[in-house]
Amino acid sequence: MQPEYIFETSWEVCQKIGGIYAVLSTRAAIMQQEHKDKVFFIGPDIDKSGNNQYFKESKTLLADWKRQAQKEGLQVRTGRWLVPSKPIAVLVDFRDFYRQKDSVFYHNWERFSVNSIAAYGDYDESAVFGYATGVVMESIYRFYHMEDKPVVAHFNEWMTSFGLFYVKEHLPRVGTLFTTHATSIGRSIAGNGKPLYDYFAGYNGDQMAQELNMVSKHSTEKQAAHFADCFTTVSEITNRECRQLLEKPADVVTPNGFESEFVPRTAAALSSKRAKARECLRQTAERVLGYKLDKDALLIATSGRYEWKNKGIDIYLESLRRLQEHGVSKQVVAFIMVPAWISAESNAEPQQHVTTHRLREPQNDPVLNTMHWYGMNNGGTEKVKIIFIPSYLKGDDGVLNMSYYDLLPGLDLTVFPSYYEPWGYTPLESVAFHVPTVTTSLAGFGQWAKEHRGKPHREQDPLLFNLSREKTEIESGVAVVERTDSNRDEICRKIAEIIAGYAALDETDHAEAREAAARLAEKAEWRHFFEYYRLAYSFALRNKQSAV
């Protein structure tokens, strides 16, 4: 069974925050191919400036429904999500629903056992938005008379769970899907410095939610997982979390793919993009440093959210320190492309010859403090230079003025030594743009890559270190470093060795590694991975059919 209509909602529809934006915006292409304009993405209407670069409003699209929606008191905008497939997007202004918040919380406690009494911070906003998406889905569903059609409604992360509860109650024929991309309590355990993996079997999700003040978020996520007609997650690593912490294994594991249309289609186009990106990165680094770089400098980077331990930023810096101490054959310029709290007044003023943008409260910044502690100050004689880009790279940051996808091809290597990484979109994006990457065994993508990458084109030892098995893995496009709760010293050493070994290779070897990365990325395109979503849709519809 497959749906004729699909509703899908996320906080990141037409709003780029993190990896879920990449998941949905790239998956939209194959969804449009198979369900042309019968897919409705629903997101929050929070950008009132009129400058949302990800959304183009249309006065005619769904105009008849929109007039009805206004009569129902719904404040919505309809248009297209500005990604290559241009799917329909409905943005909802959910502020008016705050008036119903208390009654909604009370009703969902009685009906679905969701404990909102301990809520704080962003819980209220997310719950109200989620509830509003359910109301919008019902309005579209009834206006276009979908009652006799196969329809699914897909909710991403705990922030949309109140929409799932609404649809379960008001649209009993609609098959509901709930995806947790990372369990809220698992992320919190890891982010609070607790050993998530060594003592994993001893953790109880409800008890840890009490300890970490996560009761309401954990409650709504857990209940959504149990009440959904199909519960999914993105990797077997996260499925293990779901089984232990949510007490509900996924019905279907839906790994994250990528869409090739985001990548230049010809070698010439990619080469041109790579040259432009390298020039921008080099010029930016030289402006920050105040001196010229060597022509053959190796350009590497890490990126993602500023989660110090979970994203492995601490490991990245420690590995660079070891690389500095042990020596490397050429200059290494290591970028940290992680958004932080920056000042709007002085975009182009570096701090301590490290940052591209001036930070607020630099004395409290972990990157700057760690560099100071390690004695790494980007001196002219140091082989390893660290450049911190603490801004969202959307093309309008005032310094580089290029988007992340435009800069990514200019890198020689990326490093993502994650501790908590349910899938790992950043390494997948990297190989998609023909950039070899280093990831870990604790990333869902890392586990997948170990099974699907090709063999290195040569097995001889690199020049500078007596290396372990990972020494040639990077030549297969992806090096996967085994990470646990207790092997910090080992993984820092291995990552330093991999970078040094890669720096010692010649351009022919680098070109072969880039091609190997691209071959692996092809195996993770949505045309291969969307089959898991078809299975999930079918599971939800059959589950709903048997229930009705």
N, C-alpha and C positions, 0 to 999 in steps of 0.2 A: 504494500500500500504506500502510495506517495501523495503528498499534499498538492492541492491545486493552488492554494494561497498560503503564504508564509508571513507571519508577523515576527519580527525580531527586535529586541530592544537591548540597549546598553547605555550606560552613562557616556560611552565613547563614540556614539553615533554622531558624526559631524563634529566631533570634539576630540582632538588628538591629545591624549594624556599618556598612554603607555602602550603595552603590547596588544591589548584587546582591540585597539583601533586598527592595528595592522591585520589582526585576524579577520575582523569583519569586513574591512574595506577591500582586502584582497579576495576574500571568499565571495564577495558580492558578484564578481565577474561570472563565475560558473552558475551562481544562483540566477542571475539575469538570463544567461543562456538557456537554462532549463525552465524558468518560470517568468518569462519576460513581463515585467511590470505587474507581476502578481506577488511581488515581495515588497513588504512595507517595513522599512527600518524606522524605528521610533526612538528619538533622542531628546535630551533636554534643551529647551530654548533659553539659554542663559546669556548669550552674547547679544546685547541690545545695541551695540555700536553700529550694526549694519555692515560690519567688515569681516564676517565669518568667511574665511577663505575656503572652508570645506563644504559650504552649502550655498546653493543658488535657488532663491525663492521663485516660485512660479505662480502667477495669478490665475492660470487656467487649469493646472494639474489638480485633480480631485476637487475642482471648484464647487461642484454641486454638493458633495459631502461637506465641504468646509462651511458652506452656508448653514447646513443643518447642525454642524458641530457648534457654530456660534450660538444658535438658538438653544442648544443644550448647555451653554455656558462654558464651552471648551475654548481656550485660547491657543490656537495652533497656527503653524505656518507649514505650507507644503512646498515641496521643490525637489531638487536632485542633490544627492550627495556627490560632491565634486571629486570623484575618483574615476578612473578610466571607464568603468562600466555604467556610471551615472544612474544608480538605482533610485527609486522613489524614497524620499525621506520625509518624515513628519516630525516637526519639532514642537514640543508641547511646553507651554508656560504653565508650570504646575503650582505657582505661588498661591492661587486661590484655594487650592486643596488643603492648605495649612489649617483652614477653619474646621476641617473635618478630622484633623489628626487624632485627637483624643478618642473620638468615637471609632475611628478605624483601628487604632491600637487595641481598644477594648474588644471590638468585634473579632479581631484576628487572634486575640488571646483565647476567647471562648471557642472559636471555630477551628483554629489551626494550632493552638497552644504556643503561639509566638510570644515570648516574654519581652515586652518593650519597656517594662518599668524601670530597668536600669540603664536606659538609653542616654547617650550623651554625644556631643560632637556632631559628626556628620550623619549620624543615624537617622535623625528626624528628616533631614533633607532628602536622603536616599529613599526612605520609606514613602514619603509623600510623592516623590517622582515616580517610584515604582507603581504606586497605586494609580497615579494619573495615567500611566501607560496602559494599564488594564482597562480603564474607562475609555481611552481612545480606541483601543482594539475593539471593544464592544460596540462603540459607535460606528466604526467602519464596517464591521462584520454585519451589523443589522441593516445599515443603510444599503449595502450592496447585496443583501439577501444571500449570504453565504451559508445559511443554515443547513442546506442539503449538500454542501461541498466538503471535501476533505480539507481541513484547515489545521495548521499547527501554529503555536505561539511559543517563541523561544526566548528565554530570559537568561541573561549573562550576569553572573556574580550576585552576591547577596544584596547588592544595592537595588536590584530590580525585583526582588522576591515578592514584594507586596502586590506587584502586578500579576504574578503567577497565582497568588491566592485569590485575587479578584476574578481572574479568568476561570479558575477551577469552580468557583461558586456561581458565576453568572453566565458562563458559556460552556455548558456541560458537554457539548459535542466537540469542542476544540481540544486537540491533543497538545499537552503542555510539555515543554522541555526546559530543563534547568541545567546550566553548565557552571560549575565552579572551576575557574581557571587557576585558583590557588585557595586553599581553605583559609579562612580568616584566622582561625586559631593556630593552624600550622605556621602561617607566616608570622604570627605574633610570638609563638614559642621561639622560632629561629631569630626573629628580630630583637628579642629580649635577652639574647646571649645564652639561652638554655640549649643543651645538647639534644637536638631533635632526633637524631638517628641512633645514637648509642643506646638510648633508653626508650626507643620508640614504642615498644610493646607495652610499656608501663604507663603510657599517657592515656588519660581519660579526657575526652574533649570537654564535657560539661564541667568537670572539676578544674581543668586548666582555664576555662573561660571565667570561672569565679576568681581564680588566682590572678589572672591578668586583666581583670576588669573588661572582659569581652562578652559578657553574658548575652546582651541583646543581639549583637551582630552574629554571634555563634548560633543563637536560637533561631533566628530567621533563616540563616543559611541551612541549618540542619533540617528544619521543617520543610523548606523548599525542596531539599534533596529527597525527602521521604514522600512528599505529596505529589511531586512531578510525575507525569505519565512516563517520562523517560529522563533519567538523571545521567548526565555525561560529565566527563572531565578529560583533560588534554593529554595525559600520559599515565603510564603504569605507576610511576613514582607518586603522582598525586592521587591516583586511585588507592594506593596503599594508605595515604592519609585519610581519604574519605572513609575507607573501611574502618579505620581505627578511631578517628576523631569525630566523624559524623555518624558512625555506626550504620553506614549505608554505602556499599560498593557501587560503582558506576554501572549502569545498565549497558552503556556503550562507551568505549574510549575513543575520543575523536581528536587525533593529533592535529596540530596546527600546520597548515600548508602555506604556500606562497604563490603569487601569481606572476608569471613571467612577463606580463605586459608592463610591469613596473620597471623592468630592466631593459636597457637599450637592446634592440633586436639584432644589430649587426656588430661584427668585430670592430669595424671602423668607428661606429657611433660610440661604442664602449671605450675604445682607445681615446677618442676625443674627450669624452667625459672624464676619463681617468687623468688625462693631462691637465685639464682645466682644474680639477679638484686638487691635484698635487701642487699646482702652482699656488692656489689659494691657501692650502695648508702650510706650505713652506713660507710664503710671504707673511702669513699671520704669525707663525712661530718666530720668524726673524724680527718682526716688530716687537713682539713680547720680550724676546731675549736681548735685543739691541745689537746683534751681530749676525753675520752670515753663517748659514749651515753648509756642511760639505755637500757636494753635488750628489753623492751616492748615499746620503743618509737614509736609514730605514725608517719608514713612517708607520707607527702602530697606534692602536687606540683601544680603549674600552668605552662603553656607553651604557645608557639605561637610567633607571631611577637612582636617586642618591640614597641607596640603602647600603650602608657601609659594609656590613658583614654579609647580608643576603646576596648582594650582587658581586661580592668578592673584591670590592675596591681596595680593602685592606691588603688582600693577597697580591693584587696587582702591584701596589706600591712596594710591598716587601720584596716581590720578585725583581722589580726594577733596581732596588737597592743592591740585591745580590748580583745582578747583572753588572752593575757599576763596579762592585768590589772585585769580581772575578775577571772582568775584562771582556770586551767584545770587539770584533774586527772592524766595525765601522760605527759611526754615530747612529744612535737610536733616538728618534723623537717620539715620545710616548704621550699621546693626547688622552685626556680624560674628558669625554663629552657627556657630562652629567649636569643637568639643570640644578642650580642652587639659588640662594637668595642674593640677587644682585641689585645694585643701585641703578636707577634709571637715568641719573644725571650724567654719568661719565662712562659711557659704554666702552670707549676706546682707550681707557687708561688701565694698563696692567698693574697688578700688585706684586711686588717682590719678584718681578720678571718671571712670573708663573702664569697669571691669569689673563685671559683676553678681555674680561669684563670685571669691573670693580665690585667686589663682594661687600655686602653689609655684614658687619661683625666678623671680619676676617680672623680675629683672634679666637673665634670659636669654630672655625672651619676645620674639619678633620683632615682634609687633603693638605692644606697649608701647614697645619701643626705637625702632621706626620713627616712631611718633607723636611721641616725644620729639625725635628727629632733625629732624622736619619742623616742630617747634614748635607742634603741634596739641594743645592741652591742655583742650579743651572749655570754654573761657572763655565767660562770659555774652554777650560781644559777637560771638563767632564764629558765622557762619551755619551752618557744617557741624559737627555733633556726631557723635562716633564712640562707639558703645556695644558693648563686647566681651562676648559671652555665651559663655564657654568651657566650656559644659556640654552633655552630651547632652540633647536636649529630648524627654524621654519622658513628661513630665507630673509628674515627681517630683523636680525639681532643687532644690526648696527656695526658689526665688525667683519664677520665672514660673509654675511648676506647670501648664503647658500644653504639649501635644505640639507638635512642629514643624508637623504638618499643621493643627493648631488655630490656630497663630500665623500661618502663611503667608498666609491670606486678608486679614489686616490690613495687609499691606504695599501700598505704591503701585507699587513697582518693585523688581526684583531684578537683580543684576549678577554675572555669572559669567565673568570674563575669562580663561578657562582657557588654559594652554599645552599641557597634556597631558590630553586628555579624550576617550577612545574613543567614548563616546556623550554623556553629559551628562544625567543624570537630574534634577539640580536645576533646570535651566531648563524641562524638560518638566513636572515637578511644578508649577512656578510658573504656567505658562500653563494647566495643568489647573485650578488654583484661581483662574483669571481674573486673574492678576497678570502684567502685561507684563514682559519680561525682556530683558537684554542678554547675549549670548553671543559666541563667536568662531568664526572659520572653521576653527579647529583642533579643534573639538568635532564629533563625529558628528552630534549633534542640530542644531548650527548649520548644517552642510552640508545636512541634510534640510530644515530650516526655510526656507532660502533658496529651495528649489524649491517649497515647498508653502504658504507664507504668502500672504495676500492683499495687495492693494495698500493703501498708506496712504490714509486717507480725504481727505487734503488734501496738497498739495505745497508750500504756502507756507513761507517761512523762519520758524523760531522767532524769538523776540524778541531773545535776548541775544547770539547768536554768528552769525558768518557761517559756516555749517556746511557740511560735506561731505555726500555722499549719505546717510549714516546719520541725518541730521537728522530725517527723517520716518519712518524705518523703525520706530521704537518704536511709532508709531501703528498699525502693522500687527500689533502684539502681540509681535514679536520684532525686535530690532536685532542684526544679525550684523556684528561688527567684524572686518575682515581682520587676522589676526595672523601674523607670521613670526618668525624668530629675530632679526631686526635692526630691527624698527620699534616699539620700546618707546615712544619719545617720541610717535609718531603715535597709537598706540592709547590712551595715557593722555589725550591731548588730546581724541580723539573721544569717549571715555567721559564725560569731564567735560562736553563739549558736549551729549551726549545727556541726561544728568541735568539739566543746566541748562535745556535746551529743554523737557523734560518738566515740570519744576517751573513753567515759565512758562505751560503750558496750563491751561485752566479745567477744571472738574469734568465738563462735558459731553464734552470731548475725552478726559479720563481714562476716563470710562465707555465711550466708543467703543473706546478702546484695550483695555480689559478684555474687551469683547465680542469683539474681534478675536483676542485671546489665546485665549479659550475656543474659538473656531471652529477655530483651528489645532490646539489640543489634541484636538479631536474627531477630527481626521484621524490622530492617533497612538494612538487607542485600540486595545486588543488585538484587537477584532473585525476590525480592518483588518490588523494586523501578525501575527496568529497564523498566517496563511496561510504565512508563511516557515517556521514551525516544522513545519507539516504537510509542507511540502516536505522539510525536514531529516529528519523521521521516515521519510518514504518513501525518501529517499536512503540512509539507514542500513540500512533493512530490505532494500532491493533489493541493496545492496552485500553485505550478509550472505548473502542468498539465493544470489547468484551465487558467493560464496566457498564456501558449503557444498555 
